Amino acid sequence: GLSIFDTSGDARAGDVAAVGSIPEAAPPTAIWNTYFWVDSADEAASKVRAAGGVPDAQMVGDVEGSLRFLRALPNCSGKVGCFGTCSGGRHTVIAASNLNFDAAIDCWGGRVVMAESDLNAKTPVAPIDLTKDLKAPLLGLFGNEDQSPTAAQVDQHEAELKRQGRTYEFHRYDNAGHVFFYYDRPAYRQEQAVDGWKKADGSVRATQIV
């Protein structure tokens, strides 16, 4: 998933985050996102995949609206970051290359590196090709056993960040694969996840979002 956030003042006072409003007709157990409500996260993912995913251009437009909303709030510090896991990590790279965020965190975002044959109307540009436009410091957290992205793809992304002179920090974890933050899944790796969260916290504090 993808989150756009600001925390103003004392972090313990709570976060300000861009979220969709829940319609009155939605059942109490519904999980709501920008596009529809569902009874389970798996159902939501299945519907998005069946539709070929959300077009990158639509995602950038939605994120831009959230970014403007947050910065217009009276209790927003003016500094806003973007954080995403899995496909949300990919979206973070795209959003931070198109919009003016103060920090960006990509957790194991797959398909940042894409073959030309994988490009289509919804995903017309590989995110790695937007590296020259990256506007925020990028923190990347990856498991070395992941297959999307693979370690080689992370290497390729890092090489392009270096070539373009972008500000970034990548951390890779042994004995960890995809979604190693997710404590409710077999892929969870406590030691690596705790360290990753510390790195994420340090990233947003370094850019003075909190």
N, C-alpha and C positions, 0 to 999 in steps of 0.2 A: 504494500500500500504506500501511498504518498501523503505526507503531512507537511503543511506550511504553518510555521509557528513563530510566535514571539513571546518572550517572557520578560515582563517589565519589573524593574526593581528587584525585590527579594524573591528569588526563585521559589521559596517556600510559600509565597502568597498565591501561587497558582499560575497556570499557563493560559495564554490567549491563543486560540487555534482556530483555523478556518475549517468549519464543518458544515455539512448540509443540514438544513432544517428538516425535521421529521413531520410529514403531513399528518393531519388529524386522523385520516383513514387508515394509517399504518397500524398493524396489530402491535400489541405491547412487546412481543418478542422479536419484532422485525429488526434486521440490521440494515441501516440506511446508508446509501452513498449518493453521489451526485446524480446518478442516473435512474435508479429504481430501488425499491426495498425488497428484501428477500428474507427467507426464514433461516438461511445459513450462509456462511462465508463461502462454502464450497459451491452452493447454488449460484452465488454471485459470480464467482470465478468461471463457472461453467457457461453462464450466459454470455459473459464478455468474450470468452474464447470462441464460442459458437458464432458470435457476430464478427469475428476476426479482430477483436480488440478495439480499444478506443483509438481513433486516429490521433497521431501525434499533434497535429495542428489544433484539434479540439482540446486535447489535454493542455496545451500551452495556453489557449484562451481561457480555460477554466482556472488554471493556476494563476494567470494574470489577474483575473477577477478577485480571487482570494487574496492575492498579494495587495491589491489596491484596498480591499476591504479592511485588512489588518492595519495597514499603514494609516488609514483614516480614523481608526479608533482613538479616542482621547487618551486611553491608557497604554497605547502602543509606544514602545521606545523609539520606533522608527527603523529599528534593525529587525530583519526578518530572515529566517533560515528555511531551507527546504531539506526534507529527510525522506528517504524512500528505501524500501526493501524489495528485493526480487525485481519484478517489472517496475515497481516504484523507484528502485535505484536507477534504472534506465531513464525513467521519466525525470528524475532529479537531474541527471546529467543534461538532458535536453532543456529542461526549464532553466537551469542555471546558465545555459549557453544563450538563452533567448531573453531572459528577464534579469533584473538587477536585484539579486539576492545578496545577503551579507555572508552567508555560509551555505554550504551544500554537503550533504552526507549521502553517499551511495553505498548501500549495504548489498553486496553481491548482485548487482544489477546485471542480468544477462542481456544479450543482444545489443550491447554497446558497440561491439565489433560485429559487423554483419557482412556477409557475402553479397555481392551485387545481385545475385539470384534471389536473395531473401527480401529485397526492397520491393515495395508495392505502393499503391495509392495511399494507404493508411500510414505506412512507414517509409516515406520516400527517401530519407537520408539516414545513413548510419550515424548514431550519436558521436562516434569517435571523429567523424568528419566535421563536427561542430567545435572541436577542441579549441581552435584558434579564437572562438568567440566566448569561451568560458569566462564569466564575469565574477565569480565568487571563488574563494578558496574551497577546494574539494577534498573531503576526507573519504577515502575508500576502505571498506572492511570486507575481506574476502576469506573464504575457506579454501585451502589448497587442494581439497578433494572434490571441490565443486566441478560440475560439468557444464554449467551455464551461469557465470562465465568459467571457462577453463583457466588454469594458471597461465597458459600461453596467451590467452586473450587479455588477461590482466596485464601481462608483460607488454603486450602491444599497446594497450591503452596508456600505460605508464610511459612508454617510450614516446608516444605522441604528445603527452603532457609536457615532458621534458623538452621535446623539439620545439614546441610552441611557447615555451617559457611561462607556463601557467603555474600558479601556486597550488600545490596539492600535497597530500600525505596519504600514502597507502600502507595498510597493515594487513598481513597475510597470516593465517593461522593453520598450523599443522593439525592433523587429526580432526578437521572440521570440514564439512561440506556446505551444501546449500541450507539456508534458513537455520543456522546454528544458534540464533538468538531465541528461537521459538521453544519456550520451555514445555509446551504441551505436545511436542513431537519427538519421535525417536532421534531426529537429527540434532537435538539440543546438546550443546557442549557448554557446561556451566563455566568452567575456567575461561574459555575463550570468549564467551558471551559477556561475562563480567568485565573482562579487560576491554572488550569492544565498546561497551556502554561507557566505560571511563574515558576512552578515546573520544567518543561522541560528545560527552559532556565537556571535555577539555576543548574540543573544537569550537563549540558554540560560545564558551567562555572566552576563548582567545579572540573571537571576533566581537566580543562585548554585547552579544545578544542577551546574555544574562549577566 
